């Protein structure tokens, strides 16, 4: 078999049992890897209605067929489980070197069940697996843990996937970290891993386990093409300034969420821009395994109040926005330090920053007081208060214990009208791209099974800006970003299918995609076939994306969630934005409901419930799921 080892490791932490499953090639072609493969095991092996912190929650991790091969954008890992943040399906991706090293260690996926009696870590090496005691690693931050494990094992080239103290403390938006700066950030997968007392997974391999490629010369040609065309592609801006390149442009059009989404314009945007970071605190550009784009920021601050070590990377756009504009903070050094704290303790920067911004607005209007916040003056623009609260959340100290629940749950605990300021979908805080200016993105925020996510479809401007690439998906009638008609919903659905496939093949959406990325969708198909020796078409790839999306929706349907959960924050409908070029804009609830009707119909789901039908599940090869749902 090419691209895969045909080896999936099953780990029972309760009993300590380790066993290797050897699926047939047809299984891999159907589920491909990544997200869909993880979801197969969640739906097959996890009972309905389990508590996310119970031993019965299945924590699944998988790479795809391209992991570890010599081309950009392939070192990606998906982690899935029932989310402690939303109570629905959890799904999160990361890059770095660990995904490729997992493949080099001899495994395509790791499926984890049960709960250890004391902290352990899993060591994967040259096709072997063993559980080791991790009591000495508990309570330690990510950088320390990496050093201790490398010293203990005496292996220089190894990669560590781990939870920090935030995961141990079951912060509901805790992340799983690798390289101490790459995160499976969203949906609280770190809290699930921490609840299982699994501190880390350590992977190291050798040339023996490097994945075989069916047509290496074809793949080399594609890799060479990517390196030659990077500078002339629209991905070049990522290489220079990282994702932070969009900070100022977003602000200029009124699309930078500010002061907990009261506005789309932040007067301090220039102070937290990718350009300023590049000029003042950037130490170097880092990369994921084998990638020429090198978009990862590494910053260093050696003087002043907030000293930042390059080991912990640097802030991306979402982090600059959530700890910056969301909180009204224009102190770049404080934001970089908050990012470091999140990477040390293992937390999602989006949910962490957005939750603090929610608390700041509640404090500003008098719904929270110093008695609630441990004496912290939690006001917009107070950088020191923001930093203090990040650490309190990670340790679940004082008011941080409440905020560690996420803004939606915290508002339920506090009451007093604080609920009106929550900006979350399905309990997950909304990322820093505004549906007020990108209407199909708002639809995807609402319907996405694991909460608002900005990487689950293509953003609206791409339809106008990249007509030739959009035509590949049979999208040939460009529609302006602020329009949400039938054609725009079709755009949302088809690009969501493709993005869903990207998370199943498990490739980077900054390298492969339908619009501005280095490689287009047809080139992804070409690379996939060169690696596997298959004859996958773009249609089949899109079907893989549909299959994964139906698995996600089926999980939520089984847990009792459907159309009623597919909504947006009330603030988006009731309050108009203030300031900047988006001044006065608000969304229409009626428009969203009409768009949802079209969206469900295009997916073949029941319009009344928003859930997959038996006919649709059978059509994408998931009759067994329909049986489990009793359809």
N, C-alpha and C positions, 0 to 999 in steps of 0.2 A: 504494500500500500504506500502511495506517495503522499507526502504532506502530513500524514498522521502516523503515530506509532501503533494505533489500535490497542491502546492500553489506558484504561480509566481506573484510577485508584479510589477505592471505597474505604473510608475511615470511620470506625465506630469508637468514639471517644469514651463511651460508657464502659465498654468491654475491652478496649484496646485492640480490637481485631482490625487487621489490615488485609485487604484482598484486592486483586487486580481483575477487572472485567475486560474481556477481549471482544468488543462488538465487531460485527461484520461491516464491510465497506459500505453496504447500502444504508446502514444506520448513519454513518458519517455524511453521506451525500444528502440524506433527508434533513438532518438537523445541523449539519455543516460544522458545528463547533460553537464556541462562545455562548451567547445568550440562549438560543433555542435549545442547545444541548443541556444547559443548566436547567431550563424550565421543564424539560422532559422529566428530569429526576424529581423536581419539586412537585409536579402534578402526579407523578406515579407513586412517590414514596411518602409524601407528607399528608397526614390527615387534615381534613378541613377544620378550621376553627382553632388551631393551636395558638398558644401564646408565643409571640416572637422570641421570647427568652426561654422557652421550654426546650428540653432536650429533643423533642420531636421535630423542631424546626430544622429543615435541611439547608445546609450552607453549601452551595455548589459553585465551583470555580472551573473555568474552561478557557483554553486558547482555541485558535482556529487553525485551518490548514496552512496558513501563510506564516505562522509564528516561527521565527528563527531562520527564515530563508533570506538570502541576500537581496533585499529590496526595501525601499523606504516604507514606513507606515505599518509594518506588520506585527510589531511587538506589543500586542494588546491582550488584556485579560478581562473577562467578565466575571463578576461575582453576583450571585442571586440567592435570595432567601425571602422569607416573609419579613416585611419591613417593620421594625419597632417604631418608626416615625409615623407611618401612614396606616398600619394594620392591613395593608394590601401587599401586592407583590413588590419586592425590592429588586433592583437591577442597577448595576453600576460598572463602569469600565475604567481601566487605568492603562497607562503606558509604562515606559521605563525599560529596564533590563530584565526584570523578573519574568515577564511572560515568555520571552525567548529562552531563558534559563530553565523554566519549567519544562519546556519541550526538550531541551538538551539533557534534562535529568531523566527523561524517558517516559513522560506522561502527557496525555492530552487533556486530562481533567482530574480534579480531586473532588469527591463528593463526601461531605462530612456530616455525620449524624451523632446524636448523643451529647454527653456533657462529661468532661473529665472531672475527677474528684479533686485534683490539684492542678496547677498550671503545667502545661506541657507545650513542647513545640514539635513539629513534624519535620524530619530531615529526609529529603529526597536526593538521592545521589546514584547516578549510573544505573537507573532502573530499579533501585532498591528504596525501601521506605522504612523508617523507624520513628517511634515516638520517644522523646526524651524529656526529662524533667526540666521545667522552666521556672521553678519557684524563685530562683535567684534573679530572674529577668522581670518578674512582676513588679509593678510600680515604677519601672524605669522608662525613660523617654526613648524615642526611636533611635537616635544616634548612638546612645549608650548601648542599646540592645545589639545593634549591628556590630559594634566593636567587640562586645563580650562573646557573641556567637562566633565571630571569625577567630578570636583568640582560642576559644574552647575547641573548635573543630580543626584548627590548624590549616584551614583552607583559605587561600587568598581570593580565588575567583568563585564567589558564591553570591547569591542574591537572597535577600530577606524580605518576606511579605509579613507584616506584623500589625498588631494593634498597639496603640499607646495607652497611657493611663485613662484616656477618655473612653476607649472601648472597654477597658476593665471596669470602669465606673458606670457603664451602660448609658452614657450620654446618647440620646436617641438619634443624633446625627453624627455619631462617631464614624471615622473613616478607617479603611484598611490601607496601610502605607507600605511603599517599597522605596528603596534608595533614600529613605527618610524625607522624601520630598515629592513623590508621585502617589496619587491617591485614587482608590476606589471611594470617591467622596460622598456621593449622594445616597439617600435612602437608608442610612444607618447600618450598613453591613458590618462596620467595625464593632458596633454594639452587640450584634449577633455573635460574631467571632469571640468577643470578650466574654459573653455570657456562657460560652462553651469552654472557657478557660483554655482556649487555644491561643497562646501568646504569639506564635509565629509559624510560618512555613518557610523552610530554608531549602533552596534548590541549588544544586551544582551538577554539572554534567561533563561529558567528554565528547570527542569527535565521533565516537561510536554511536552516540544517540542523536547526532544532528539529523534533522529530517531529510529524507531523500526527495529529490526533485525529478519529475518525469522528463522535463525538457529544459535542462540547465542553460543551454545556449540562448533559448528564447527568453528566459528569465533575465539572464545577464544583459541582453539587449534592451529590455525594458528598464532595468536598473540604470543602465548607461544613459538612456533617453531622459529619465527623470533628473539625473544629475546635470545633464546638459541644458535642460529647459527650466530649471528652478528659477534662475534669475529673471527670465522673461515671463514667468507665470505670475498669477495673482497671489500665489502662496509666498512670494518673495518677501512681502511685508511682514509675514510671520517670522521669517528667518531673522530679520533685522530687529524688530521691536517686540516680537512675541504677540500673543493675543491682545496685549495692552495697546497695540496699534490702533484699535477701534475706539479708545476712550474719548479722544477729542472729537472725532467725526460723529460718534453717537450723541455727544453733548450738543454739537452744533445744530443737529436736526431735532433736538428736544427729546432724545431717546436714552438719556442716562438717568435711571431712577434715582431720585434725590429725596432725602429726608423721609425715608419710608414710603416712597412712591407718591408724595404730595406733588412732585414736580418731575419733569424730564430734563431739567436744566440745572447744572451745578456750577456755581460761579468759581469754584476752585478746581475745575477739571484740569486745567493746564498744570497744576501743581502735582497731580497724581497720574500724569500721562505716561505712556510708554516711552515717549521721547525724553522726558525728564529722567525717568528711571535709567534709560540708556546712557544719558550724559553724566549722571551723578553717582549712581550706586551700582550699576551693572558691573560685575566682575568678569563674567564670561557667558557664552551661550552653550547650553548643554543639549543633549539629544537623547532619544530612545535608541535601543539597539538597532544599528544598521541604517539609520535615517539621515538623509542629507539635509533635511529642512532645518534641524537644530533650532527649534522654536522655544525651548525651555529656558527660562530666565534663571540666572544665578547671581544674587546680589550680595554685597558685603558692606557693612557699616561698622567702622572700628572706633568711632568717637561719638560722644553725645549720650543722650538719655537712652536711646534705643539701639543697642549694638546687635548686629545681625550676622550670623555665621553663614558662609556660602554653602555649607553642608545641607542646609534646609531650603535651598533653591531660592525662589523669589516669587512675588505675586503675579498671578495672571489677571486678565481683564476682570473676570468675575470677582476676584478678591479685591482688586482696587476699587471696584464699584461698591461691593457690599460693606467693606470696612471703611470705605471712603465716602462716596456720594450718598449711599443709603444712610450713613451716620452723620453726614454733614462734616466729615473730617477731611481736611486737605493737607494733612501732615504725612508725606510719603514715607518717612522713616518709621512713624508709628504703625502705618499699614503694613510695611515690610516686617515689622516686629510681630504684629498680630498674626501674619501669615506664618512666621517662624514658630510661634506658639502652637498654632493649629497643626503644623507638621511634626512638631516635637510630641504633642499629646495625642495626635491622631483625630482631627475633626474636619468636617466639611466646612470650608470657608464660606460657602454661600449661605447655608442655613445658620451658621454661627453669626456672621455679620448681620444678616437680615433679622435674626431674632433679637440681637442687641438694638438694631434700629427701631424695631417695634417697641421695645421697652423704653427707648429714648422718647418716642412720641407720646407714649402713655405717661411718662414722667413730665414732659413739657406741658401736657394739658391737665395735670394734677391727679391722674388716676393712679399713679404710683408716687410714693414719697421716699425720703431718705430712710425712713423706718423700714420700708420694704427693701431698699437697695443697699443695705449695710452701710449707710452713710455716704454712698457714692453719688455725686452730682451727675446723674445720668442724662445729660442734655446733649442735643445735637452739637457737633463741633468739638466736644470734649474728648480729645484723643486719649488722654490718660485714663479716663473712665472706660472708654472702649477697650483699651488694653487690659485694664484690671478685670473687666468682666469676662474676657476670653479665658483668662487663667482660672477664674472662679467657676466658670462653666465646666472646664476640663476636669477640675477637682471635685465638682459638685459641692462647692463651699458656699454657705449662706444663700444669697439670692441666685447665685449660679446654679444651685440645685434645682430651682424652678425653671430657669432658662434652659437647662440641659434637656428639658422635655420638648424643646422646640416651641415656637411662638403660639401655635394653635392649641397645644395641650396646656401651655403656661396660661394662656388666656382663660381656658376652662377652669383651671385651678384658682386663678385670681378673681375672675368675674369683674364686677364694677364697671362694665362697659368696655373693658379692654379688648373684647372680641372684635369691635368695629374696626380696629386698626391692624388686624392680622392680614398679611398679604401672603397667602399660601393656597395651594391647590392640593386637595386630598391630604392636607396636613403637612405638605412639604413646601418650604419657602420658595418664592418665585425668583428665578435667575434674572440677570440684569439686561434683558432684551425686552423692549416694551411692545405689547400687543396693540397699544394705541396707535403705533406707527406701522405695525406688521400684523395685519388682521388674521391671516391664516395661522400665524404663530400663536395668537390667542386661542384659536380653535384647538390647536395641538396641545397647548398648555392644559386646556380643560379636559380633553378626552384621553390624554396620555395615561396609561394604566398605573405608572408609578409616580404620578404627580408632575407638576410643571417642570419641563425639561427643554432646554434650548438646543439640544443636539439630537432631537428625534425627528426632525424634518428640515427641509431647506427653508431659509428665511425668504420672505416675500420679495425683496428687491431683486433676488436672483432671477426671477421669472422674466423681468424686463432686461436685466443686464447680460444674461447669458442665453439668448434665444436658441442658438444652435445646439448647445448641450441639453437644454430643456426639451428640444424636439426629439432627442434620443428616447425620452420617456413618453413620447407622443403628447407632449404639452406644446401646443403651437399657437396659442392665443394669449399672449402676455397681458397680464392684468396688473394695474398699479397697486402698490403696497397697502394703501388704506381701503381697498375694496375687498369685500367678502361675499362674492357671488358664487354661482355653481362652478364656474371655471376655476376660481381660486380654491374652492374646496377640493376639486379634482387635483389641483397642484399639491395641496396639502397631503392628500391621500397617497398619491404616487411617490412623492418624495419621502413620505413616512415609510412606505414599503421599502424603498431603497435604503434609507438610513437604518431601518430595522435589519436589513440584510448585512449592512456594514458591521453592525454589532454582533452578528452571528458568524460571518466570515472572520470577524474580529480584526478589522483594520482601522487605522486612524482616519477620522473624518476630516482632518486637515490635509490629508494626503490623497485620499480617494473620495470621490463624490460626484454629484451631478452638475456642479456649477463652477466655482472659482478654484477648486482644488487642483493640485498638481496633475493627478491622473483622473480621467473621467470614468464613467460607469463601464463603458465598453473596454477600456484598458484594464479595469479590475477583473472583468470576465476573462480577458486574455491572460492576465497574470495567474488567476486561479487555475485555469486550464493548463498553463505551462507547469505549474507545480504539481497538480494532482493527476494529470493525464486524462482528465475527464473532458467532456464536450459540453460543459454548462453554457447555456445561452443567457442573455440578459433577462429573458422572460422567466427562466427557471430561477435565476437569482432573485428576481422580484417575488416569486412564489415562496422562496425561503423566507424573505422578509414578511410576507403575509402570514406564513405559518407561525413565525415567532410572535407577531402581533396578536394572532388568535390565541396562542398559548398564554400570553400576558392577560388578555381580556378574560379568558376562561378561568384563570386563577382567581381573578377578582370576582367573577360571577359566582364561583364556588364559595367565596367568602361572604357573599351577600351584597356585593356592590355592583351597581350598574349606572344607568343614565343619571340618576339623581346625584351621583358623586362627580359627574363631569361638568363642573362649573368653574367660575372664576371668582376672585375676591369681590365682595360687594362694593368695595371702594372703586373698582374699575367702572362700575355702572353708575354709582350715585354721585361721585365727585369728579369734577373736571380737573385736569392738570393745571398747575399755575406756573407761569413763567416760561420763557424760551419759545421756540418755534412750535411747541406742542401745546401752548397755552389754550385752555378752553376745551380740549379734547377729552371726551369720555366714551366708553363703549356702550353698545346697545344690547341689552339682554335678549330682546326679541330677535335681533340679528344673529346672535350666537345660537339660540334655540333652533332657528331655521337652518343654520349651517350644520348643526348637529344632525338634523333629520337627513340632510344630503350625505353627510359623512357616514352615518351608520348604513344607509342604503348602498353607498358605493362599496362598503366593506362586506356587504351581505349579512349584516347583523339585524336583529330585531329593533325596529325604530323606537318602539315604546320602551324597551328595557335597555337598549344599547349593548345587549349581550349577543355573542355568537349563536347562530342557529345550528341545528344538526346538519343541515344541508351544506352550510359553509364549512363547518369543521371537517366533514367527510371530503369536501372538495379540495381541501389542502392537506389531506392525508392524516387527519386527526380524529377518525371515528372513535378510537379508544377514549379520547377526551370527552366526546359527546356521551359515551356510555357512562363515564364517571360523573358527568353532570346530570345524568338521568334524562337526557333529551331524546 
